[in-house]
Amino acid sequence: MAVLQITEKADIIKMGSWALSNLCRGNPSPRFEFVCESLPIIAYFLLTQTEPSILSDMLWALSHISDGKADKRRAVMQTGI
């Protein structure tokens, strides 16, 4: 039973990280003030997860968020990520 719960939790985290990455990637790009709210979540995932697919999704999300103007890159850098 415990293995099933761990597997389900891992699957939920994978789906959530994938969804967050795709949200940040949107076309047209979502408004920055909305996606920048996800930066603490992305930082948490990068610090706590070892699953390559989750890390990849979070790095893509950061790439999408910081794409464009310098103020976006500054906002990402200010989080300490």
C-alpha positions in Angstrom: 0.0 0.0 0.0 2.8 2.5 0.9 4.5 1.8 -2.5 1.3 2.7 -4.3 1.0 5.9 -2.4 4.6 6.9 -3.2 4.0 6.0 -6.9 0.8 8.1 -7.0 2.5 11.0 -5.4 5.4 10.9 -7.8 3.0 10.7 -10.8 1.1 13.7 -9.5 4.3 15.7 -9.1 5.4 14.7 -12.6 2.1 15.8 -14.1 2.1 19.1 -12.1 5.6 20.0 -13.2 4.7 19.2 -16.8 1.6 21.3 -16.6 3.5 24.2 -15.0 6.1 24.1 -17.7 3.5 24.1 -20.4 1.6 26.9 -18.7 4.8 29.0 -18.8 5.4 28.1 -22.4 2.0 29.2 -23.6 1.5 30.9 -27.0 0.9 33.7 -26.7 3.0 33.9 -23.6 1.0 34.3 -20.4 1.3 37.6 -18.6 4.5 37.7 -16.6 2.8 38.8 -13.4 0.8 35.6 -13.4 3.6 33.1 -14.2 6.2 34.8 -11.9 4.0 33.6 -9.0 5.2 30.1 -9.8 8.9 30.9 -9.2 8.8 29.8 -5.5 7.2 26.5 -6.6 9.8 26.0 -9.3 12.6 26.7 -6.9 11.2 24.2 -4.4 11.0 21.5 -7.1 14.6 22.2 -8.2 15.8 21.8 -4.7 13.8 18.7 -3.7 13.4 16.5 -6.7 15.9 14.2 -8.4 13.6 12.8 -11.1 15.1 13.9 -14.4 11.8 14.6 -16.1 10.7 16.9 -13.3 14.0 18.8 -13.3 13.8 19.1 -17.0 10.2 20.5 -16.9 11.2 23.0 -14.2 14.3 24.2 -16.1 12.1 24.6 -19.2 9.6 26.6 -17.2 12.4 28.9 -16.0 13.6 29.3 -19.5 10.1 30.3 -20.7 9.6 32.7 -17.8 12.9 34.5 -18.3 12.6 34.7 -22.1 12.4 38.2 -23.4 13.0 41.4 -21.5 15.7 41.9 -18.9 13.1 42.6 -16.1 11.9 39.0 -16.4 15.5 37.6 -16.1 16.0 40.0 -13.1 12.9 38.7 -11.4 14.1 35.1 -11.8 17.5 36.0 -10.5 16.0 37.7 -7.5 14.4 34.5 -6.3 17.8 33.0 -5.7 17.1 30.2 -8.2 
